[in-house]
Amino acid sequence: MEKRLHRSLTDRKIAGVCGGIAEYFNIDPTVVRVLWAVLSCMGGSGLLAYIIACLIMPEA
């Protein structure tokens, strides 16, 4: 089975980006969300990356 990166439909808080990344790497979604929050606090790059990922990643 081919592994594909997509936005999660089941584990989503806003758009499912963090849940999809967590499913792809088989890690806890909370870890991804904490890392995203840290990136957002460091110059706002996390927020920009989240918006881009939301636009580019297809839904499951």
C-alpha positions in Angstrom: 0.0 0.0 0.0 1.4 3.4 -1.0 1.8 5.9 1.8 0.4 9.4 0.9 0.5 12.7 2.7 -3.0 14.1 3.1 -5.1 16.1 5.5 -6.9 14.0 8.1 -10.7 13.8 8.1 -10.9 12.2 11.6 -8.1 13.9 13.6 -8.6 17.6 12.9 -8.7 20.7 14.9 -8.7 23.3 12.2 -8.0 21.9 8.8 -6.5 18.4 9.5 -2.9 19.3 8.5 -1.3 18.3 11.7 -3.4 15.1 12.0 -2.4 14.2 8.4 1.3 14.7 9.1 1.1 12.7 12.2 -0.7 9.8 10.4 2.0 9.9 7.7 4.9 9.7 10.1 3.0 7.5 12.6 3.4 9.8 15.6 1.1 11.4 18.1 -0.7 14.4 16.6 -0.1 16.4 19.8 3.6 16.4 19.1 3.1 17.8 15.6 0.7 20.5 17.0 3.2 21.5 19.7 6.0 21.8 17.1 3.7 23.8 14.9 2.9 26.2 17.8 6.6 26.6 18.6 7.3 27.5 14.9 4.5 30.0 15.0 5.9 31.7 18.0 9.3 32.0 16.3 8.7 34.6 13.7 5.4 33.3 12.4 6.9 30.8 10.0 4.7 28.0 11.4 1.5 29.9 10.5 2.6 30.5 7.0 3.6 26.9 6.6 0.3 25.7 7.9 -1.7 27.9 5.4 0.5 26.7 2.5 0.1 23.0 3.7 -3.7 23.5 4.0 -3.9 24.8 0.4 -1.6 22.1 -1.1 -2.4 18.9 0.8 -5.5 17.0 -0.5 -8.1 15.7 1.9 -8.1 12.0 2.6 
